[in-house]
């Protein structure tokens, strides 16, 4: 599943990660993350996967459209 820019921003916010920290964890350039979150460019699928995996490793869970509730895609914290 591809993540959306809004999910990336939300995941970083609930995890308390900066773009610099996500860039380091995902091995993706900060400029790529910033441009993605602003909707200026869509990274390659492999890059999105690296971002998603870094956020999931930090404790984010990505929800697909309509999962667990009505509504669009989302993000939440993993259970401890």
C-alpha positions in Angstrom: 0.0 0.0 0.0 1.3 3.4 -0.9 1.1 6.1 1.7 -0.3 9.6 1.1 1.5 12.8 2.0 -1.0 13.5 4.7 -0.4 10.1 6.3 3.4 10.8 6.3 2.9 14.1 8.0 0.4 12.6 10.5 2.7 9.6 11.3 5.7 11.9 11.9 3.5 14.1 14.2 2.2 11.3 16.4 5.7 9.8 16.6 7.3 13.2 17.3 9.8 12.8 14.4 11.2 15.7 12.4 11.8 15.4 8.7 15.6 15.2 9.5 15.0 12.2 11.8 12.8 10.5 9.2 15.3 11.1 6.5 18.0 9.5 8.6 15.9 6.5 9.5 14.6 5.9 6.0 17.8 6.8 4.1 15.7 9.2 2.0 16.8 12.8 1.3 15.1 15.3 3.5 14.2 17.3 0.4 12.4 14.3 -1.0 10.4 13.9 2.2 9.6 17.6 2.3 8.5 17.8 -1.3 6.4 14.6 -0.9 4.6 16.0 2.2 3.9 19.2 0.4 2.4 17.3 -2.5 5.1 18.8 -4.9 6.3 15.4 -6.1 5.5 11.7 -5.8 8.6 9.7 -5.0 9.4 6.3 -6.6 7.5 3.4 -5.1 10.7 2.0 -3.5 11.3 5.4 -1.8 7.8 5.4 -0.4 8.3 1.9 0.8 11.5 3.0 2.6 9.6 5.9 4.2 6.7 3.7 5.3 9.0 1.0 6.7 10.9 3.6 8.8 7.7 5.0 10.2 6.3 1.6 10.9 9.5 0.6 12.7 9.1 3.7 14.9 5.5 2.6 15.8 3.1 3.9 13.1 0.3 1.8 11.7 -1.1 2.8 8.4 -4.8 2.3 7.8 -6.4 1.8 4.4 -9.5 3.5 3.3 -12.4 2.4 5.5 -10.4 0.2 7.8 -11.6 0.1 11.4 -14.0 3.0 10.8 -15.7 4.8 8.0 -13.5 7.3 6.2 -10.4 7.6 4.3 -6.9 6.4 4.8 -5.3 7.2 8.2 -2.5 6.4 10.6 -2.4 5.4 14.3 0.1 4.3 16.9 0.9 0.6 17.3 -0.1 -1.1 20.5 2.8 -1.4 22.9 
